[in-house]
Amino acid sequence: MTAADRALGVGIGWRPEIAEAVEALAAAGGVDWVEAVAENVCPGHLHPSLARLRERGVTVVPHGVSLGLGGADRPDPGKLADLAARAEALGAPLVTEHIAFVRAGGPLTASPRLEAGHLLPVPRTREALDVLCENVRIAQDALPVPLALENIAALFSWPGEEMSEGRFLAELVERTGVRLLIDVANLHTNHVNRGEDPAKALAELPVEAIAYVHVAGGIERDGVWHDTHAHPVPRAVLDVLADLASRVSPPGVLLERDDDFPPPGELASEVAVIRETVTAAARHRASPAEGGTARPRPEPGAAPAGARERLALGQTALLAGLVAGAPVPHGFDAARLRVQSRALTAKRAGVVAKVAPELPGILGDGYRPAFTGYASGRPMRDGYRRDALDFAEHLLSRDLPADRAARRELTDWWRERAGVRPPGRTARLLRAARTAWTGARA
C-alpha cells in the first residue's frame, strides 16, 4: 500500500475564512484531514493555519483548479511544476485536479487566448478522451505523488457525445491508471441539469480507483441546479453519498464549503452528518470492496493526428459564445448556455470583489450591474487582479461613477495599482478616432 492508498477519513476543505474553525475541528477529532486549493498555497510561505495543521500531523491535500487537463493544449510545464512544489511543501500523499477545460484559443486555433475562470465540461467523445489521456500521462510523469481527477458539475451537454459519464471515467482509469476524486454533489447536479442517473454512473465506475469523495451543497433555481458550495448539503446529495458508500468503502470523504460560511457549530454538524451517512451505508454493503488498489500504468500513447486541433476549435467556439459575445455553436442548447454565461459573469464579479474589495466599497450597490455591463462580451485577461484593473479603467474611461467623490476615489485606487495615470478625455477621444479610422480602412 502506497501513501496515497491510506485511509484519509472524513475531512473538510480548508479556507482562510474558516481556518480557525477547521483547526478547532481537527483538534477535537471532528475532521481527520483537510484539502486546500492548490493555487492559494505558497510553498515558501505556508499560511500559519496550514503550517500548524501540518505540525500536528494533519494530512493536507492540494486541490488544483487551473490546470485544464481536459483542454486541447498539452499541460503547461510551469503549472505542473507549481502543483508539484505545493504537494512537496505540504507533504501530501497525492494531488487532485479536475476533468475540465478552463481556457481555449491560442496557437492551435490562431486566435486570442480565452479564459473561462471556471471549470467547463469536456465532450465525452473518443477523440476528446484520447487528448485527455495524453494530458493525464504528461501530468502524472511531472508530479511527485499520485494524481486523482474529479468529475465536474455542468449546466449543459455537448452535442454528439458518445459515452456516459461513468463509462468515460472508467475508460480514463483503464487507459492511464489515474485515481478518481468522485464528487457526489456533481453527480446530483448532472442528474438535475442533464438527466443523468447517479446510480448508473456509480455502477459503471471502477470503484477501486476512488481516492476520495467530495460532498457539497447547492441550490435549485428555475429547474437548474447550481453547485454553489455555499449552501447546506441537501438530502439528495447525501443519498448519492450513501449509495456510493454502500458499494465501496471510500478512503476519504470531504465537505466543501467556499462561501456564506456558517457558524463553526453548523460546520461541525454537517461533517458529523457526512460521517454518519458513510457509517450507516457501510452496514448495508453487500461485500467489502477494497478502495485505493494500485492499478498498473498502461503504455503511453499520443492522441491521434489532428485531434487536438479539432478539440481546440470546438472548445474555442464554445468559450467565445460564453464569454466573448460570439454566436452559440451549432448543436448546443442556447438557453442553457445563456444560464452558464450569466453564471460565469456572476462568479467573475464575485472573485474580483474578493481580490479587490475596495471596488464594491467604492461603487456600493452599483458594483454588480456595472461589472455585468463591463464583462458583457469582454473576456477576462491575465487573471482576476488584472480584471479588476481593467474594470476600473473601463469605468473611468466613461467618466464613471457619476458621483465625483467616488470617481476620484476609484481614480486613486486605479493609479496606485496600475502605476500610470488613467486616460484623460483627450486621450480617450484620440483613441476612439484611431479605432474608427482603423475600422474604416479595414
NORTAKA-V400146 format. One record per residue. N is the residue number from 0. RES is the residue in one letter. PHI is phi in whole degrees, 0 to 359 (* if undefined). PSI is psi in degrees with one decimal (NA if undefined). D_FIRST is the distance of its C-alpha to the first C-alpha in whole Angstrom. Layout:
BEGIN
n=<N | N>
res=<RES | RES>
phi=<PHI | PHI>
psi=<PSI | PSI>
d_first=<D_FIRST | D_FIRST>
END
This chain:
BEGIN
n=<0 | 1 | 2 | 3 | 4 | 5 | 6 | 7 | 8 | 9 | 10 | 11 | 12 | 13 | 14 | 15 | 16 | 17 | 18 | 19 | 20 | 21 | 22 | 23 | 24 | 25 | 26 | 27 | 28 | 29 | 30 | 31 | 32 | 33 | 34 | 35 | 36 | 37 | 38 | 39 | 40 | 41 | 42 | 43 | 44 | 45 | 46 | 47 | 48 | 49 | 50 | 51 | 52 | 53 | 54 | 55 | 56 | 57 | 58 | 59 | 60 | 61 | 62 | 63 | 64 | 65 | 66 | 67 | 68 | 69 | 70 | 71 | 72 | 73 | 74 | 75 | 76 | 77 | 78 | 79 | 80 | 81 | 82 | 83 | 84 | 85 | 86 | 87 | 88 | 89 | 90 | 91 | 92 | 93 | 94 | 95 | 96 | 97 | 98 | 99 | 100 | 101 | 102 | 103 | 104 | 105 | 106 | 107 | 108 | 109 | 110 | 111 | 112 | 113 | 114 | 115 | 116 | 117 | 118 | 119 | 120 | 121 | 122 | 123 | 124 | 125 | 126 | 127 | 128 | 129 | 130 | 131 | 132 | 133 | 134 | 135 | 136 | 137 | 138 | 139 | 140 | 141 | 142 | 143 | 144 | 145 | 146 | 147 | 148 | 149 | 150 | 151 | 152 | 153 | 154 | 155 | 156 | 157 | 158 | 159 | 160 | 161 | 162 | 163 | 164 | 165 | 166 | 167 | 168 | 169 | 170 | 171 | 172 | 173 | 174 | 175 | 176 | 177 | 178 | 179 | 180 | 181 | 182 | 183 | 184 | 185 | 186 | 187 | 188 | 189 | 190 | 191 | 192 | 193 | 194 | 195 | 196 | 197 | 198 | 199 | 200 | 201 | 202 | 203 | 204 | 205 | 206 | 207 | 208 | 209 | 210 | 211 | 212 | 213 | 214 | 215 | 216 | 217 | 218 | 219 | 220 | 221 | 222 | 223 | 224 | 225 | 226 | 227 | 228 | 229 | 230 | 231 | 232 | 233 | 234 | 235 | 236 | 237 | 238 | 239 | 240 | 241 | 242 | 243 | 244 | 245 | 246 | 247 | 248 | 249 | 250 | 251 | 252 | 253 | 254 | 255 | 256 | 257 | 258 | 259 | 260 | 261 | 262 | 263 | 264 | 265 | 266 | 267 | 268 | 269 | 270 | 271 | 272 | 273 | 274 | 275 | 276 | 277 | 278 | 279 | 280 | 281 | 282 | 283 | 284 | 285 | 286 | 287 | 288 | 289 | 290 | 291 | 292 | 293 | 294 | 295 | 296 | 297 | 298 | 299 | 300 | 301 | 302 | 303 | 304 | 305 | 306 | 307 | 308 | 309 | 310 | 311 | 312 | 313 | 314 | 315 | 316 | 317 | 318 | 319 | 320 | 321 | 322 | 323 | 324 | 325 | 326 | 327 | 328 | 329 | 330 | 331 | 332 | 333 | 334 | 335 | 336 | 337 | 338 | 339 | 340 | 341 | 342 | 343 | 344 | 345 | 346 | 347 | 348 | 349 | 350 | 351 | 352 | 353 | 354 | 355 | 356 | 357 | 358 | 359 | 360 | 361 | 362 | 363 | 364 | 365 | 366 | 367 | 368 | 369 | 370 | 371 | 372 | 373 | 374 | 375 | 376 | 377 | 378 | 379 | 380 | 381 | 382 | 383 | 384 | 385 | 386 | 387 | 388 | 389 | 390 | 391 | 392 | 393 | 394 | 395 | 396 | 397 | 398 | 399 | 400 | 401 | 402 | 403 | 404 | 405 | 406 | 407 | 408 | 409 | 410 | 411 | 412 | 413 | 414 | 415 | 416 | 417 | 418 | 419 | 420 | 421 | 422 | 423 | 424 | 425 | 426 | 427 | 428 | 429 | 430 | 431 | 432 | 433 | 434 | 435 | 436 | 437 | 438 | 439 | 440 | 441>
res=<M | T | A | A | D | R | A | L | G | V | G | I | G | W | R | P | E | I | A | E | A | V | E | A | L | A | A | A | G | G | V | D | W | V | E | A | V | A | E | N | V | C | P | G | H | L | H | P | S | L | A | R | L | R | E | R | G | V | T | V | V | P | H | G | V | S | L | G | L | G | G | A | D | R | P | D | P | G | K | L | A | D | L | A | A | R | A | E | A | L | G | A | P | L | V | T | E | H | I | A | F | V | R | A | G | G | P | L | T | A | S | P | R | L | E | A | G | H | L | L | P | V | P | R | T | R | E | A | L | D | V | L | C | E | N | V | R | I | A | Q | D | A | L | P | V | P | L | A | L | E | N | I | A | A | L | F | S | W | P | G | E | E | M | S | E | G | R | F | L | A | E | L | V | E | R | T | G | V | R | L | L | I | D | V | A | N | L | H | T | N | H | V | N | R | G | E | D | P | A | K | A | L | A | E | L | P | V | E | A | I | A | Y | V | H | V | A | G | G | I | E | R | D | G | V | W | H | D | T | H | A | H | P | V | P | R | A | V | L | D | V | L | A | D | L | A | S | R | V | S | P | P | G | V | L | L | E | R | D | D | D | F | P | P | P | G | E | L | A | S | E | V | A | V | I | R | E | T | V | T | A | A | A | R | H | R | A | S | P | A | E | G | G | T | A | R | P | R | P | E | P | G | A | A | P | A | G | A | R | E | R | L | A | L | G | Q | T | A | L | L | A | G | L | V | A | G | A | P | V | P | H | G | F | D | A | A | R | L | R | V | Q | S | R | A | L | T | A | K | R | A | G | V | V | A | K | V | A | P | E | L | P | G | I | L | G | D | G | Y | R | P | A | F | T | G | Y | A | S | G | R | P | M | R | D | G | Y | R | R | D | A | L | D | F | A | E | H | L | L | S | R | D | L | P | A | D | R | A | A | R | R | E | L | T | D | W | W | R | E | R | A | G | V | R | P | P | G | R | T | A | R | L | L | R | A | A | R | T | A | W | T | G | A | R | A>
phi=<* | 275 | 300 | 288 | 271 | 290 | 292 | 269 | 94 | 255 | 229 | 215 | 288 | 282 | 226 | 305 | 295 | 239 | 304 | 295 | 295 | 295 | 298 | 294 | 298 | 296 | 295 | 271 | 82 | 285 | 229 | 259 | 199 | 223 | 235 | 236 | 298 | 301 | 293 | 264 | 258 | 258 | 305 | 276 | 216 | 299 | 306 | 308 | 294 | 295 | 298 | 294 | 299 | 298 | 297 | 274 | 86 | 281 | 291 | 237 | 254 | 280 | 241 | 278 | 229 | 237 | 289 | 66 | 295 | 273 | 280 | 284 | 283 | 292 | 303 | 291 | 302 | 294 | 293 | 295 | 296 | 296 | 295 | 297 | 296 | 291 | 298 | 290 | 296 | 268 | 62 | 283 | 282 | 197 | 235 | 229 | 212 | 235 | 271 | 197 | 242 | 234 | 208 | 204 | 82 | 92 | 304 | 297 | 241 | 52 | 223 | 300 | 291 | 242 | 249 | 275 | 67 | 197 | 272 | 245 | 286 | 269 | 292 | 274 | 240 | 299 | 292 | 296 | 294 | 302 | 294 | 301 | 299 | 296 | 297 | 296 | 296 | 299 | 295 | 301 | 291 | 267 | 260 | 278 | 225 | 300 | 249 | 236 | 243 | 258 | 288 | 251 | 273 | 215 | 267 | 214 | 244 | 278 | 289 | 74 | 291 | 249 | 221 | 286 | 298 | 298 | 292 | 300 | 293 | 297 | 290 | 300 | 295 | 299 | 273 | 239 | 74 | 292 | 275 | 241 | 250 | 267 | 263 | 288 | 293 | 290 | 297 | 295 | 302 | 290 | 292 | 289 | 275 | 232 | 70 | 266 | 279 | 301 | 296 | 294 | 299 | 295 | 293 | 272 | 286 | 279 | 298 | 291 | 269 | 290 | 273 | 193 | 231 | 258 | 228 | 205 | 257 | 196 | 208 | 258 | 225 | 54 | 79 | 244 | 269 | 255 | 279 | 278 | 57 | 230 | 229 | 299 | 291 | 280 | 302 | 298 | 288 | 297 | 294 | 294 | 300 | 297 | 299 | 299 | 290 | 280 | 264 | 205 | 272 | 292 | 301 | 205 | 223 | 223 | 273 | 257 | 214 | 243 | 199 | 47 | 294 | 281 | 300 | 308 | 297 | 290 | 300 | 299 | 294 | 296 | 297 | 296 | 296 | 297 | 298 | 296 | 297 | 294 | 296 | 294 | 294 | 297 | 292 | 255 | 291 | 297 | 208 | 295 | 256 | 272 | 271 | 78 | 293 | 294 | 246 | 294 | 275 | 294 | 294 | 292 | 210 | 273 | 295 | 302 | 303 | 86 | 295 | 295 | 296 | 294 | 296 | 299 | 297 | 294 | 291 | 294 | 298 | 295 | 293 | 297 | 291 | 275 | 238 | 239 | 75 | 282 | 297 | 292 | 298 | 301 | 96 | 272 | 283 | 299 | 296 | 294 | 293 | 295 | 298 | 296 | 298 | 296 | 294 | 296 | 294 | 296 | 295 | 300 | 297 | 293 | 290 | 300 | 296 | 282 | 281 | 225 | 296 | 295 | 295 | 296 | 294 | 285 | 270 | 63 | 295 | 278 | 298 | 298 | 298 | 294 | 291 | 300 | 296 | 295 | 282 | 299 | 74 | 239 | 295 | 289 | 228 | 60 | 89 | 285 | 292 | 296 | 298 | 298 | 294 | 297 | 297 | 297 | 296 | 302 | 294 | 295 | 292 | 249 | 56 | 244 | 292 | 295 | 292 | 297 | 296 | 294 | 295 | 295 | 295 | 294 | 299 | 297 | 299 | 296 | 297 | 297 | 265 | 275 | 78 | 221 | 281 | 294 | 296 | 277 | 297 | 297 | 297 | 293 | 295 | 296 | 296 | 296 | 294 | 297 | 297 | 296 | 296 | 297 | 295 | 293 | 291 | 292>
psi=<128.1 | 172.2 | -33.2 | -16.8 | -10.5 | 152.5 | 131.3 | -37.4 | -150.0 | 130.0 | -174.1 | 148.1 | 120.8 | 130.0 | 146.5 | -35.4 | -25.3 | 21.9 | -43.5 | -42.6 | -38.4 | -42.9 | -41.3 | -40.0 | -43.5 | -41.3 | -32.5 | -0.3 | 11.9 | -28.9 | 150.1 | -20.0 | 171.2 | 162.0 | 137.9 | 141.5 | 120.9 | -40.7 | -15.6 | 4.1 | 126.2 | 109.7 | -37.9 | -12.5 | 73.0 | 142.4 | 135.9 | -35.5 | -43.5 | -38.9 | -41.1 | -41.2 | -43.1 | -41.0 | -29.0 | 1.2 | 13.0 | 127.8 | 133.2 | 121.5 | 126.1 | 132.7 | 106.1 | 152.1 | -0.3 | 3.9 | -38.6 | 49.4 | -20.1 | 2.8 | 171.1 | -27.1 | 153.7 | 151.0 | 140.3 | 122.1 | -35.3 | -41.7 | -37.8 | -41.0 | -38.9 | -43.1 | -39.9 | -42.0 | -37.3 | -38.7 | -42.6 | -38.3 | -32.6 | -7.3 | 37.0 | 144.0 | -15.9 | 168.0 | 157.8 | 153.0 | -164.5 | 152.9 | 88.2 | 165.3 | 147.1 | -6.7 | 163.1 | 178.8 | -164.4 | -160.1 | -36.3 | -24.8 | 1.7 | 43.8 | 163.3 | 146.3 | 135.3 | 135.8 | 133.2 | -32.3 | 20.0 | 161.9 | 120.5 | 148.8 | 147.4 | 151.7 | 135.4 | 70.9 | 162.4 | -41.4 | -42.7 | -35.2 | -38.1 | -45.2 | -45.1 | -45.6 | -42.5 | -41.8 | -39.7 | -42.2 | -39.0 | -44.4 | -44.3 | -40.7 | -24.0 | -13.0 | 144.7 | -9.4 | 165.7 | 153.8 | 138.1 | 141.5 | 141.3 | 137.5 | 141.9 | 165.1 | 150.1 | 147.4 | -13.6 | 166.6 | 154.8 | 144.8 | 149.3 | 23.6 | 146.3 | -10.2 | 153.5 | 166.2 | -43.7 | -42.3 | -39.5 | -46.5 | -39.0 | -43.0 | -34.7 | -45.9 | -43.8 | -37.5 | -20.9 | -19.2 | 9.7 | 152.5 | 166.7 | 138.7 | 105.1 | 120.0 | 107.5 | -26.3 | -35.8 | -34.6 | -41.2 | -42.5 | -45.1 | -23.5 | -46.4 | -45.0 | -27.3 | 3.4 | 24.7 | 133.2 | 116.5 | -37.1 | -39.1 | -42.3 | -44.1 | -36.6 | -29.3 | -13.9 | 147.2 | 90.1 | -22.6 | -13.6 | -2.6 | 124.1 | -44.9 | -178.5 | 140.8 | 143.3 | 134.2 | 166.8 | 168.8 | -166.0 | 147.2 | 130.0 | 124.2 | 41.6 | 4.6 | 130.5 | 125.3 | 119.2 | 80.5 | -27.2 | 24.4 | 11.3 | 161.3 | 153.4 | 122.5 | 164.1 | -37.7 | -37.4 | -39.3 | -32.7 | -39.0 | -39.8 | -43.5 | -39.6 | -46.9 | -45.9 | -17.8 | -15.6 | -31.9 | 153.1 | 103.1 | 134.4 | -28.6 | 151.9 | 135.0 | 136.6 | 126.6 | 133.5 | 122.5 | -10.0 | 166.4 | 53.5 | 130.1 | 173.6 | 156.0 | -36.7 | -38.1 | -37.7 | -46.6 | -38.6 | -40.3 | -41.8 | -41.3 | -39.8 | -39.3 | -43.9 | -44.0 | -37.8 | -44.6 | -42.6 | -43.8 | -40.6 | -32.1 | -28.2 | -22.0 | 9.1 | 129.5 | -45.7 | 141.3 | 121.3 | 139.6 | 121.3 | 159.4 | 15.5 | 133.1 | 138.2 | 144.6 | 145.7 | 117.6 | 165.9 | 137.4 | 154.7 | 148.4 | 152.5 | 147.6 | 153.6 | 132.6 | -10.9 | -43.0 | -41.9 | -42.7 | -42.0 | -40.3 | -42.3 | -42.8 | -44.3 | -36.5 | -43.0 | -41.2 | -47.9 | -35.5 | -36.4 | -28.2 | -37.2 | -10.5 | 10.7 | 14.2 | 163.6 | 152.9 | 127.6 | 151.7 | 137.1 | -14.1 | 154.2 | 107.3 | -38.7 | -43.2 | -37.2 | -32.7 | -40.5 | -44.0 | -40.9 | -44.0 | -38.0 | -38.9 | -41.7 | -42.0 | -42.1 | -43.1 | -43.6 | -39.5 | -41.1 | -41.2 | -39.3 | -29.9 | -42.5 | -21.4 | 69.9 | -15.6 | -28.9 | -52.6 | -26.5 | -39.2 | -41.8 | -17.9 | -137.3 | -15.7 | -3.5 | -53.2 | -52.3 | -35.4 | -41.0 | -39.5 | -42.3 | -40.1 | -44.1 | -18.3 | 112.6 | 8.0 | 100.2 | 153.8 | 145.9 | 135.7 | 33.7 | 176.5 | -31.6 | -40.5 | -37.3 | -40.3 | -42.9 | -41.9 | -38.3 | -45.8 | -43.1 | -38.5 | -45.4 | -46.7 | -33.5 | -14.5 | 19.6 | 39.6 | 154.9 | 162.5 | -33.8 | 122.4 | -39.5 | -42.2 | -39.8 | -38.5 | -41.0 | -41.6 | -38.5 | -45.3 | -41.4 | -47.5 | -45.3 | -40.1 | -34.6 | -31.2 | -24.3 | 7.7 | 168.4 | 141.5 | 155.0 | 131.1 | -179.7 | -42.7 | -44.0 | -37.2 | -40.4 | -41.0 | -41.7 | -41.7 | -38.7 | -41.4 | -41.7 | -44.2 | -42.7 | -42.5 | -42.2 | -37.5 | -39.7 | -32.8 | NA>
d_first=<0 | 4 | 7 | 8 | 6 | 7 | 11 | 13 | 16 | 20 | 21 | 24 | 25 | 27 | 30 | 33 | 35 | 33 | 31 | 33 | 32 | 29 | 29 | 31 | 28 | 25 | 27 | 28 | 25 | 26 | 23 | 19 | 19 | 21 | 21 | 24 | 26 | 25 | 29 | 30 | 28 | 30 | 27 | 30 | 31 | 29 | 31 | 31 | 30 | 26 | 27 | 27 | 24 | 22 | 24 | 23 | 19 | 19 | 17 | 19 | 18 | 21 | 22 | 24 | 28 | 30 | 28 | 29 | 27 | 29 | 32 | 34 | 34 | 31 | 29 | 31 | 29 | 30 | 29 | 25 | 26 | 27 | 23 | 21 | 24 | 23 | 19 | 20 | 22 | 20 | 17 | 15 | 12 | 13 | 17 | 19 | 22 | 24 | 26 | 29 | 32 | 34 | 36 | 39 | 42 | 42 | 43 | 41 | 44 | 46 | 47 | 46 | 42 | 42 | 39 | 38 | 37 | 35 | 32 | 34 | 33 | 32 | 34 | 32 | 34 | 32 | 34 | 32 | 29 | 29 | 30 | 27 | 25 | 26 | 26 | 22 | 22 | 24 | 22 | 18 | 20 | 22 | 19 | 17 | 14 | 13 | 16 | 16 | 20 | 22 | 25 | 28 | 31 | 34 | 38 | 39 | 38 | 39 | 41 | 40 | 37 | 35 | 32 | 31 | 28 | 26 | 27 | 27 | 23 | 22 | 23 | 22 | 18 | 20 | 21 | 19 | 15 | 16 | 14 | 17 | 18 | 21 | 24 | 26 | 29 | 29 | 29 | 32 | 34 | 33 | 35 | 38 | 38 | 38 | 38 | 34 | 33 | 30 | 29 | 29 | 27 | 24 | 25 | 25 | 21 | 18 | 17 | 13 | 13 | 14 | 13 | 16 | 19 | 23 | 26 | 29 | 33 | 36 | 39 | 41 | 45 | 47 | 44 | 42 | 39 | 38 | 34 | 35 | 33 | 36 | 36 | 35 | 32 | 35 | 34 | 34 | 30 | 29 | 30 | 28 | 25 | 26 | 26 | 22 | 21 | 23 | 21 | 17 | 16 | 15 | 12 | 15 | 19 | 22 | 25 | 27 | 31 | 33 | 36 | 39 | 36 | 37 | 38 | 35 | 36 | 35 | 32 | 31 | 32 | 31 | 27 | 28 | 29 | 26 | 24 | 27 | 26 | 23 | 23 | 26 | 25 | 22 | 25 | 26 | 23 | 24 | 21 | 17 | 15 | 12 | 11 | 8 | 8 | 8 | 11 | 14 | 16 | 19 | 22 | 24 | 27 | 30 | 32 | 35 | 38 | 40 | 37 | 36 | 40 | 40 | 38 | 39 | 42 | 41 | 39 | 42 | 45 | 43 | 42 | 45 | 47 | 44 | 45 | 48 | 51 | 50 | 51 | 49 | 47 | 48 | 46 | 45 | 46 | 48 | 48 | 44 | 44 | 47 | 45 | 42 | 44 | 46 | 42 | 41 | 44 | 44 | 40 | 42 | 45 | 42 | 40 | 43 | 44 | 41 | 42 | 45 | 46 | 50 | 51 | 51 | 52 | 55 | 55 | 55 | 55 | 56 | 52 | 51 | 54 | 54 | 51 | 51 | 54 | 53 | 49 | 51 | 51 | 50 | 46 | 44 | 44 | 42 | 40 | 41 | 43 | 45 | 45 | 47 | 49 | 50 | 51 | 53 | 55 | 56 | 57 | 59 | 61 | 62 | 64 | 61 | 61 | 64 | 65 | 66 | 64 | 61 | 61 | 62 | 59 | 57 | 59 | 58 | 54 | 54 | 56 | 54 | 51 | 52 | 54 | 57 | 60 | 59 | 62 | 65 | 68 | 69 | 66 | 65 | 68 | 68 | 64 | 65 | 68 | 66 | 64 | 67 | 68 | 65 | 65 | 68 | 68 | 65>
END
